[in-house]
Amino acid sequence: MYKIGIIDKMNIKGINLLNEYKDFECELVTDLSHQNLLSQIPKYDGIAIRRGKIDKEILDKSPKLKVIARHGVGYDSIDIKTLKEKNSTLLVTDDTTSTSPAEHIMFSIINIYKGLTMFDEMVRVGDFHKALHLDIKNNFELFNKKILIVGFGRIGKKLIKRCLGFDMEVLVYDPYVDSSMIKSMNGRKIQNLEDALREADIISLSTPLTNETKNLITLKEMKIMKKNSIIINAARGGIVNEKDLNYALDNNIIAFAGIDVFEVEPPDSSNPLLKNKKVLLSPHAATFTKECLEDMSLETAQNLIDFFENKIEKNKIVSL
Ligand SMILES: NC(=O)c1ccc[n+]([C@@H]2O[C@H](COP(=O)([O-])OP(=O)(O)OC[C@H]3O[C@@H](n4cnc5c(N)ncnc54)[C@H](O)[C@@H]3O)[C@@H](O)[C@H]2O)c1
């Protein structure tokens, strides 16, 4: 029997799959404090983890831990250097985690371009006719607009199809993806980020958070962008510098932003973005659809089972 920790509640379908598997004895851990994880994780052979930080101290105290299965694709909350030294395996979900985020990005763009939140408020407060006399200069058509997709992995590839469906032009910045692949999907590879920022109306981030992508978009980059451009960050907080973003919005350097992820989650109540009307906010919820949450939990559970049955697919294993 393997002892499995389910770290943070996930959809019941995945929990049931783990509980029903013959070789697993599972426990659900909902207290995600460092102190609790430090006391619980050492007893597990494997964990499925949705939220919670796994640092060096926890890993050093967990010699039994053979595998961590992330409920999702990002793993910036896990100390991968120590995991590698321990020869443990890190698994991520694959295709189940990209459709909903791509749709979320698309709908953030649409919401911002069509002023939907503003219109909703007008109707609710009795300002129905106000829209007639508004100087509409911040609502746009998507038709013929240029979107820059930064990071052309699972989400980027789903996003491009949706953008092309709206007759948009798609620029792609991803130094690790061949231009032929991008061309075959009707995008245009841009070698230099600054050139792309200058050209694009919409910038959407879909890269992991790494040393290379942290602060990829700061005030310097925003100053290169068009004044009416918008930024969507549904990847990870910190890729777009929050302080700089707030400044750029307040000073009309760029027009609007859609932010699903924050440098600190939940954001501190003093975070100025919470009061900034030029940002559409969501609580790290790009995967929050019925289908995505069910499928992610099932895939996470199946990944753990496949690992212990020695039949895990290579694309689920993060090369550390
Ligand atoms: N908001 C959410 O709920 C949510 C949901 C899913 C994923 N995410 C985030 O979105 C990220 C992307 O997800 P994915 O499934 O598409 O990942 P992926 O690994 O399939 O793709 C990431 C892409 O980013 C590219 N990349 C890496 N460094 C880059 C750089 N410096 N500049 C440009 N491109 C770079 C890679 O080459 C790769 O093609 C994840 O790492 C995760 O952090 C967030």
The ligand as an ORCA input file, in Angstrom:
! r2SCAN-3c Opt
* xyz 0 1
  N      -4.692     31.294    -14.288
  C      -4.756     29.987    -14.215
  O      -5.619     29.436    -13.536
  C      -3.783     29.151    -15.010
  C      -4.212     27.922    -15.543
  C      -3.324     27.170    -16.292
  C      -2.021     27.633    -16.501
  N      -1.628     28.806    -15.955
  C      -0.253     29.316    -16.177
  O      -0.071     29.448    -17.575
  C       1.240     28.997    -17.909
  C       1.204     28.449    -19.317
  O       0.438     27.239    -19.354
  P       0.627     26.192    -20.568
  O      -0.148     24.990    -20.212
  O       0.399     26.857    -21.857
  O       2.194     25.895    -20.389
  P       3.179     25.255    -21.446
  O       4.347     24.754    -20.653
  O       2.458     24.319    -22.352
  O       3.643     26.522    -22.335
  C       4.459     27.536    -21.839
  C       5.164     28.185    -23.025
  O       5.911     29.304    -22.544
  C       7.112     29.373    -23.313
  N       8.108     30.194    -22.657
  C       8.928     29.856    -21.618
  N       9.724     30.903    -21.314
  C       9.398     31.902    -22.172
  C       9.884     33.226    -22.351
  N      10.868     33.729    -21.596
  N       9.309     33.984    -23.305
  C       8.315     33.505    -24.099
  N       7.841     32.241    -23.993
  C       8.380     31.457    -23.026
  C       7.519     27.918    -23.470
  O       8.422     27.748    -24.560
  C       6.186     27.244    -23.715
  O       5.912     27.123    -25.086
  C       1.557     27.933    -16.852
  O       2.938     27.841    -16.623
  C       0.807     28.389    -15.627
  O       1.686     29.111    -14.796
  C      -2.478     29.572    -15.225
*
